[in-house]
């Protein structure tokens, strides 16, 4: 079931890591025959205590942080304004009806580029690649090259290569719920030693990635090492473990650690 996404105004930020957001909705009253306003308050998780009274925020339904706190601020609101952002909504093929109405509603919530795709049915992939990713990459200014951290970006590339092996060798929700984080990297002349963790959302996903007698994690490690050695033309030592981190996709500080923000 789709998560609720709402826009509102912060009316209280006194509790630690909690804000109260007032959401106003307008609708046509069936009896009064006029447009009326309805206001509702939501307790929202604010991990970084960032927001103050009067701020306009986008909030998204999440796993309960407490009995009354079932929303958190959208990760898009926490991203620096200079960061290039595209919104990609997958599994659009599952919306058999009212697709256009759904797209229209989503576009009212965000002022970013939005791409509706289906990896399974290959819907919208060309638009995402050519009108989204390639177009954004083509307008990056060469003046920013002094800010380019070669080592950091190489590690991010290695993380994504390992994640690519996970995607190619797993099914269902695991490709979408997994992320790789390098914990230790020692790049010597003859060998590159890497220790990394694969993070997933659920315990059963961790069991699947480890596999019977560790067969799946061994397969992922072996194929990743072969791919890395072929790409970088040197020996790699690769040590992987699998950890559960619920809600990592909306954890701002964690996404910064893995280089996604």
TARA-V593944 format. One record per backbone hydrogen bond with DSSP energy under -0.5 kcal/mol. CO is the residue of the C=O (numbers start at 1). NH is the residue of the N-H. Records with the same first field share a line. If there is no record, write none. Layout:
CO = NH  NH
This chain:
4 = 61
6 = 59
8 = 57
9 = 22
10 = 54
12 = 20
15 = 18
17 = 46
19 = 21  44
20 = 11  12
21 = 23  42
22 = 9
23 = 40
25 = 38
27 = 29  36
29 = 33
34 = 29
36 = 27
38 = 25
40 = 23
42 = 21  44
43 = 70  71
44 = 19
45 = 73
46 = 49
52 = 55
55 = 10
57 = 8
58 = 74
59 = 6
60 = 72
68 = 43  70
69 = 65  66
70 = 62
71 = 45
72 = 60
74 = 77  78
75 = 78  79
76 = 79
80 = 83
85 = 113
86 = 88
87 = 89  115
88 = 90
89 = 117
91 = 94
92 = 95
94 = 96
98 = 102
99 = 103
100 = 104
101 = 105
102 = 106
103 = 107
104 = 108
105 = 108  109
106 = 109  110
113 = 87
115 = 89  117
117 = 92
118 = 122  123
123 = 118
124 = 128
125 = 129
126 = 130  131
127 = 131  132
128 = 133
129 = 134
132 = 136
133 = 137
134 = 138
135 = 139
136 = 139
137 = 140
141 = 144
142 = 145
143 = 146
144 = 147
145 = 148
147 = 149
148 = 150
149 = 153
150 = 154
151 = 155
152 = 156
153 = 157
154 = 158
155 = 159
156 = 160
157 = 161
158 = 162
159 = 163
160 = 164
161 = 165
162 = 166
163 = 167
164 = 168
165 = 169
166 = 169  170
167 = 170
171 = 174
173 = 176  177
174 = 178
179 = 199
181 = 183  197
184 = 195
185 = 187
186 = 188  193
190 = 235
191 = 188  193
192 = 194  237
193 = 186
194 = 239
195 = 183  184
196 = 241
197 = 181  199
198 = 243
199 = 179
200 = 245
202 = 206
203 = 207
204 = 208
205 = 209
206 = 210
207 = 211
210 = 216  217
211 = 214
212 = 215
214 = 218
215 = 219
216 = 220
217 = 221
218 = 222
219 = 223
220 = 224
221 = 225
222 = 226
223 = 227
224 = 228
225 = 229
226 = 230
227 = 231
228 = 232
229 = 233  234
235 = 192
236 = 238
237 = 194
239 = 196
241 = 198
243 = 200  245
245 = 248
247 = 250
248 = 251
250 = 252
251 = 255
252 = 256
253 = 257
254 = 258
255 = 260  261
256 = 259
